[in-house]
Amino acid sequence: MPPKDHRDLRMWQRAVDLAVLTHFVVEQFPIASRIAYGSQLRRSAVSVAANIAEGAGRRHRRELVQFLAIARGSLAELRTHRVIIGRLNLAPTEQLNSMDETIDHVARMLTKSINTLSR
């Protein structure tokens, strides 16, 4: 039985976890870096969960697939920001590793869902 609501989707739940984790990582930045990088990191992380929710709220499967693909694009953007903050040593390694694991998990879930729904 399909979920009745996007909040029932594990993929959305993990994406929300990622947005919250990203927020806490950004809070560890020095103030100047928080201003410079924080907003973009937070926006891309929130966009992943928001696009999953929006796609789930649409009427047609192809629309869901389109929004999941957009979420995957936002996830690629977040991954790029994460690499940059890692190279700049703006956050503790354990937090960055946690972000990497969560990004990878959400990416696998998105890819699997897109592939399944596109058949």
C-alpha positions in Angstrom: 0.0 0.0 0.0 1.5 3.4 -1.0 2.1 6.0 1.7 -0.9 8.3 2.3 1.4 11.3 2.9 4.9 12.4 2.0 5.7 12.3 5.8 5.4 8.5 5.6 8.2 8.2 3.0 11.5 7.1 4.5 13.3 9.0 1.8 11.6 12.2 2.9 12.3 11.5 6.5 16.0 10.9 5.8 16.1 14.1 3.7 14.7 16.1 6.7 17.3 14.4 8.9 19.9 15.7 6.4 18.5 19.2 6.5 18.6 19.3 10.3 22.2 17.8 10.3 23.2 20.5 7.8 21.8 23.2 10.0 23.8 21.9 13.0 27.0 21.7 10.9 26.6 25.3 9.7 26.1 26.4 13.3 29.7 25.2 14.0 31.2 27.5 11.3 33.0 30.7 12.3 30.6 33.6 11.9 32.1 34.9 8.6 31.9 31.5 7.0 28.4 30.9 8.4 27.3 34.0 6.5 29.3 33.2 3.4 28.4 29.5 3.1 25.6 28.7 5.5 22.7 30.0 3.6 23.5 28.0 0.4 24.1 24.8 2.4 20.8 25.1 4.2 18.9 26.0 1.1 20.2 23.0 -0.9 19.6 20.6 2.0 16.0 21.9 2.6 15.4 21.8 -1.2 15.9 18.0 -1.2 13.2 17.3 1.3 10.9 20.0 -0.1 11.1 18.5 -3.7 10.4 15.0 -2.4 7.3 16.4 -0.6 6.1 18.4 -3.6 6.5 15.4 -6.0 4.6 13.2 -3.6 1.8 15.7 -3.5 1.4 15.7 -7.3 -1.2 13.6 -9.2 0.9 11.8 -11.7 3.8 9.4 -11.4 5.8 11.4 -14.0 5.5 14.5 -11.9 6.8 12.6 -8.9 9.8 11.4 -10.9 10.5 14.9 -12.1 10.5 16.3 -8.6 12.7 13.4 -7.3 15.1 14.2 -10.1 15.1 17.8 -9.0 15.8 16.6 -5.4 18.7 14.6 -6.7 20.1 17.8 -8.3 19.8 19.6 -5.0 21.6 16.8 -3.3 24.4 17.1 -5.9 24.6 20.8 -5.0 24.7 20.0 -1.3 27.4 17.4 -1.9 29.5 20.0 -3.7 29.1 22.5 -0.9 30.0 19.8 1.6 33.3 19.1 -0.3 34.2 22.8 -0.3 33.5 23.2 3.5 35.6 20.0 4.1 38.5 21.5 2.2 38.2 24.7 4.1 38.1 22.7 7.4 35.0 24.6 8.5 33.4 21.7 10.4 34.6 18.7 12.5 35.4 15.5 10.5 32.9 13.4 12.3 30.1 15.8 11.3 31.3 15.9 7.7 31.4 12.1 7.7 27.9 12.0 9.0 26.8 14.3 6.3 28.5 12.1 3.7 26.7 9.0 5.0 23.3 10.7 5.0 23.8 12.2 1.5 24.8 8.8 0.1 21.8 7.2 1.7 19.4 9.7 0.4 21.0 9.5 -3.0 20.6 5.8 -3.1 16.9 6.1 -2.1 16.2 8.8 -4.7 18.0 6.8 -7.5 16.1 3.6 -6.6 12.8 5.4 -6.5 13.4 7.2 -9.8 14.4 3.9 -11.5 11.4 2.0 -10.1 8.9 4.7 -11.0 10.3 5.2 -14.5 9.7 1.6 -15.5 
